[in-house]
Structure formats: C-alpha cells, structure tokens
C-alpha cells in the first residue's frame, strides 16, 4: 500500500466514523483496533496515553463511538470501574472496506 492509498483509506475511515473534523475518534479507533490485533486490549487509561488527550475529552469520544457501535467496552475484573475497549464487528468491516488489513 502506498502512502497515498493509506491516506485515502484513513480519509475513508474518518468519513465512515462520521465524527466531524476531530482527529481524536480516528486515533481512538486506530489505537483500539491495533491493540486488539496485537493481543493487548487497552484500558481507558492506556487508551488515553495512546491517544494523548484528556480523560473528559476521551470519554466523550469513546461514548460517541460506543453509541455508534464502532467500539465496545467490557469489564476486565469484578471492579466495574476497570474497563477495556475493543473494536466492534462494524469497525472491523469498515477497516477491511478501507483496504487495511484485518
């Protein structure tokens, strides 16, 4: 894949996510997808470190992406405050449609 193809794929993914011009939702879905693919699902705290934004802003975008069914959230322990974020089937379809590897 060339750099132009990659940029086109990212633009198509941003359009598919439909979160306006903010780069944060795109960064979130890419980080979540990559981490899950590497076998290391991210907690919200780890996701914030990966994306590099404040927790309130991250929480807003993650909630919107969960509502839009691009990512899911799951408890990892009995403590419901500790959650991981995972890509949904809808996100995996979008990634594949954009020409990126699944």
Phi, psi and omega in degrees: 000130179279168178298322179295319178297318180297316179297319178297320178296317179296319178297319178296321179293317179300317178296321180293324179289323175068039181254027178077211186263001179290139177275346185299313179301321178295316177298321179297309183294324178293318179295316180296315181295313181296317181295317180294322179295327178275359178079024180225074179306146185265141168281169177299320180296315178296321178298318178300321178291322179295314185280326178079045176225168183290155181299318179299318179291318178299315180300319178300311182290321178297318178299318178295320179290326175292316178299324180277359176066033174268331175225163176233165180232138181220146176285142180257341180220186176292338179282107185293349178285336180267114183229151172248156177248139184227152175287145177271171175299324179298318178294319180298321177295317180297317179299315180294320180295332179279358177087012178266155181290146174252000000 
